[in-house]
């Protein structure tokens, strides 16, 4: 993944290089995480708030599992 910009707030936007960012969003939603889809360029948007701090490790783990599953299907 590559960052679309350097965040100065709690909003993070990123895109996938080798898979559809939209597929990742769909897979994350199935796993209980809401990731907003954006376009021009195709990318994802997440708002990270203080109450999410305890979930960061799980979000990263779940995102890795989702990406692995997507890559295995291609």
N, C-alpha and C positions, 0 to 999 in steps of 0.2 A: 504494500500500500504506500501511497505517497500523500503527504499533506497538501491540501489545495492552497492553504495560506498559513501564516504563523498566527495562531489564536492569541488574542489579548483579553479574552473573556472566557466564559464557560461554554461557548459554542465551538464545536470541533467539526470540521468538514474534511473529508478524505475520500479518495477513490482507489479502486483496485486496478492494478496494471494488467493482470493475466486472466481475470474473470469479470463477469458483469457485476458491477456494484449493486445493481438491482436484485440480482440473485442472492447476494449476501444479505441485503435488507430483508428479503422474503424469508431466508433461512433463520435470521436472527429473530424475526417476529414469531416463527414457529417455536423458538426456544424461549419466548417470553420477554424479549427485548424489542422496544420500538426504536427503529432507526429511520429517520426521514430520508426519502429519496429526493435528490435535486437533479437539475439538468444544466447543460452548457457550462462546464462539462458534466457528464454523468458522474455523480458523486453522492456521498451520504453525509448526513448532518446529524450530530448528536448534541444535546444539551446536557452538560454534566453539572450537577448542582451538589452542594455540600452533603446532602443525604445520600448521594451516590458513592461517596468515598469508600464506604465499606463494600461496595459491589465492584469496584474497578478490577480486581483480580479475576472475579467471576466473568465479567464482561469480556475481558481479554481471552480467558480460557474458552468461553462459548464462541467467541468470534473465530478463534483458531480452529475449533471443531467444525464450525460451519464452513470455513474456507477449505478445510481438508475434505469434507464431504462433497463440496462443489467440485473441487479439483479431481476427485476420484470418479465423478460422473462424466467428466469430459475426456 
